[in-house]
Amino acid sequence: LELAEKTQWRNDCVSIGLGWAAWKQAEKIGLLNDLEDVFGRGNARYLLALAIYQLDSGGAMMNFEDWLSMNWLPHVQPLTSQRISELLAEVSQNKIDSYYSKRYQRIIKCYESVLKRNAQHANTPMAIALDSTSISTYSNTIVDAAYGHAKQNDHLKQVNLTLCTDYLTGDVCYAYQSEGSVNDTALFPHLLMRIQKNGIDLSKTLLVTDRGYASLYNTQKLYNLEIPFIQGIRVIEDSIKEKFEKYEASFRNIAFTNSELGVSARSFEDQWSANTDQGVISVKGHVHLYFNPTKASIEQMALLKAVDKMIELRNSGAHYDYDKWRQVSRYIMEDNGVFSRNIDALTMAANAMGRFAIRSNSVSDPFAALSLYRMRNIVEVGFNQFKNQTAGSRMYATNSTYIGKLFIHTLAQALRMTMLIKMKRSELPGN
């Protein structure tokens, strides 16, 4: 009778597949245990249940009760909208930090276990990719919501979400929400200190970031904290421009070309001073320069087509898009009302196309560095899962619940990514 009373809300026919698979995955990778250690057993199970609900339907939290009546999860009872709001309000950034400290330690152990089983990975560092995305919101109560540089929904305020994603498992080993108008470069030093403060020792990890985080100050911070890194950098530093010109002939030489990666590369040493626990020391890094001829050719042709099309429109007096004009106007000259190519400007732009650079203090081989850098796409795949598969692209929440809601969607993404990577690995020979 007691069991019947507890389950009378459940439909006669329920779906069990996704609930069972996701819950078992959460148990196997220690995600549920880490949630229980931080949030308590009862709250942890409901946080996980809400994450699995987002995996399946991506619906509003208020519909969780109806969804649960048709889907199986172990030892989970329906929750009212009020109770869900109370649960989300109990999630703070400090608790999230504690949770991800535990996730990071588990990922370290997982990587060490892989090394013991397979010695061929001994020279492959444990790597995490760090990147941010913007989450649009309609809320007028979220303090951190602000107008930023969103590529979509730029009419809405946003909050920023930064994730650290493990290369090996696809798991999220750190997540941090921040004010929507703060750019990545400004946020990075604060983020590093917060990660270190919460017991995540990045000296054991190769940190991979794109050029959105690059600045001389941020690079110096990485050296000071003795964090191994690979960092995409903008080709604007004078020393880098000079080296590109110096090695121009090498980029056309097959001796410096990697056919698999489709690029040519040259490197030079980078000298820095670092403020460490042992005092100020001199340290050496590497700057890797790359040229991708295929990318350069495509970009050059696209620019020429856009310029020539605009010249044709302007000379004929036809209607033209002002935004497109603004994009190409620097490459066009006007003489007595006649528009033509600005050859000098086009040549300068064309020469810079296909070029990019990476800075690292730990990977001296340019092609190895590029391979690891390209693998940072795993965090982009994670954001795609977050926004499109767990319905996290736009947030309906109040100031008291939005951190908890972001956390739920991040848990859902972590579950989906770890399951996806496990499935892909199972297809490899020998598995």
Buried (B, 14 or more C-beta within 10 A) or exposed (E): EEEEEEEEEBEEEEEEEBBEBBBEBBEEBBBBBBBBBBBEEEBBBBBBBBBBBBBBBBEEBEEBBBBBEEBBBEEBBEBEEEBBBBBBBBBEBEBBBBBBBBBBBBBBEBBEEBEEEEEEBEEBBBBBBBBBBBBBBEBEEBEBBBEBEBEEBEEBBBBBBBBBBBBBBBBBBBBBBBBBBBEBBBBBBEBBEBBBEBEBEBEBBBBBBBBBBBBEEBBBBBBBBBBBBBBBBEBEBEEBBEBBEEBEEBBEEEEBBBEEBEBBBBBEEBEBEBEEEEEEEEBEBBBBBBBBBEBBEEBBEEBBEBBBEBBEBBEEEEEBEEEEEEBBBEBBBEEEEEBEBBEEBBEEBBBBBBBBBBBBBBBBBBBBBBBBBEBBEBBBBBBBBBBEBBBBBBBEBBBBBBBBBBBBBBBBBBBBBBBBBBEEEEEEEEE
